[in-house]
Amino acid sequence: MIFNCFGPNPAIAGANKWPADIVSTPLALCAEGFGTAVLALVLFMMLDPKNGFAPSLKSFALIIGLVVGFIIMVLAPLTMSGINPARDLGPRITTWMFGWGSVSFPGAGPDWWVWTVGPILGALVGGGVAVLMGRFLQRGDVPEETAPLRDAVEPIASELEPVSTSGETATAPSPKAGPNASQQNN
């Protein structure tokens, strides 16, 4: 089953007897941009190693799930909540290739490019806001090494160094030991 995004959501619009033109192209573009900006903002702020308020790794997935659920609840009636350019563009191209013609391009409701351009603009806005907010949310008393998600985002030193396959045993430096640790071990 292949789903393209439409505005308004055909199931919700049909149940509520909404007219087909209730969601305009600018409204759909703003809605998709808003949803993606919120998601990008939350992701950037949670993954910033300098953010002393970042959640622990255990709660990361729960928070992302709740944020995506919120975005879907808000945007689904309006635009079917694409929030990812590939979520609409891939199925739209596929349905066009299978001969659905005008259902794919231009589609029903707002212009088809809304679900590609809106999330891209929203991600740029959300990332920009996160960078600006990151400057104000940094706590000076939290060293960069103790940021909760740092180990999940950045590779540890043993992942970056090749392991010897000959009879020798290779010792990888501790990730907290720094770049000169391998010289001290030899």
N, C-alpha and C positions, 0 to 999 in steps of 0.2 A: 504494500500500500504506500503510495507516495502522496505527501501533503505539501501543497504550496501554501503560502501565507496570503490571506485576504483580509481586507478591512471593510466592514466589520466582520467579526467571526461569524460565518454563515449559520452555525448551529444556534448561537446565542441571539443573533439578529432575527432568525426565523422564529424562535420561541417568544421573543419579546415584540415581534411585529415591527421591527425597526425598518425605516426606509434604507435603500441600498446606498444612498449618498450621505449617510449620517457621519461617516468618517472621511474627512477630506485628506488630500495628499499632505498638506502641511501638518495636520494633526497627527497623521500616521507617522510622518517623519520625526516629529517631536517626541511622540510616544516611544518609538523604537530607540531614538537617541537617548532619551531619559533612562530607559531600562538598562541599556548597555553602559551608560555612564555610571549608574549606581553600582552595577556589577564590577566594572573596572575600578572604581574608586575603592570598593571594599577589598578587592583582591590586591591592589597596589598597597593599600595601607596595612593589610595583614601580612604581606610578604616583605615589607620594608625592614631590613635588619636593624635599622636605627630606631624603629618604633618601639619604645618601651611599653606600650600598651597593647602590643600584638597578643593575640590569644595563644594558648598552648597548641601544640600539634594535635593533641587529642580532640580539641573542640573545633579545629579548623574546618573539617568536613561538615560538621553540623551547622556551623555558621554559614558556610557557602550554600548548603542545601536550603536553609531558611531564607537566605537572600534571594536565591533563584525562585523559590516558591512564592515569595512576596511579589517579585517582578511578574511572574506568570499570573498571579491573581489580579494584579492591576492591569496588565496589558492584554490578557487573553480576550476580553470582550471587544477590544478595539482593533488589535492587529494580529491576533493569534500568537503574540509574543515570540517573534523571531529571535531577537537579541544576539544573533550570530549570522553573518552574511552567508555562510555555507548552509545554514538551516533552510533558507529559502532558495538561494540561487541554484544549488545542485539539483533539488527536485524540480525546479522550474525548467531548467535546461533538459532534464530527463523527460519530463512530460511533453516538452516541445519536440524532442527527438522521436517520441513514440506517437506523434501525430495529433496531439490535443490542440494544436494551433493557438487560437485566440484565448483559450483558457490559461495558457502559459504566458504568452506575450501578446498583448499587454495585460491580460488578466482582468478580473473583475474588481471594481472599487478603485482605490488609489493606484497611482502608477507603480509598476512592478519594481522599479529601482529603489523604492522606499526601504525595502527589507535588506538591501545591500549597502546603501549609502548611510542610512540612519544609524545602524550599529557601528560603522566605521567612525562616523563623526562623534557618536556617543562615547566610544572607547578613547578617542583622543581627548575629549573634554574630561572624562572621568580620570584619565591618567594625568592630565594637566592639573586638575584640582588636587589629586593625591600628592603630586610633587609639591604644590604650594602648601598644602596642609601638613605634609611631612616635616617641613621646616619649623612648624609651630608645635608639633606634638612630640618632639624629641625631648627625652629627659636626659640631662647631663650626667646623672649619677648611675646610669646603666651602661656598662661597657658594651661595645659592639659584639663581643664574643658571646655574650649571654642572651642575645635576642632569641626568643623562643623558637622561631622557625628557621633560624640561620642554617642549622645542620640539615634541614629538610630541603632547603633551596640550593645551597652551595655544596659542591662535592667535597668530600674529605680528601686529605692528602694521599691516602692509600689508593684511592680511585684514580688519581692522576698519574701515579708512578707505575712503570711496567714491573711486573713480577718476574723474577728469573725462573726459567724453566729447566736450567741445568741442575746439577746436584747441589748447588748452593742454596741456602735458605735466605730469602730476602726479608729484611726487616723494614717495615714501613714506619715512618715517624708518626708520633701521635699528632692528631689534627690540631691540638692546642699548643704543640711544641714550637711551631714556627718554621720558617724556611731553612734555618741552619741546623735543624735537628738531625738530618741525614748525614751531615758532615761530622757531627759529634759521635755518631754511632760507629763510624768506620775507624 
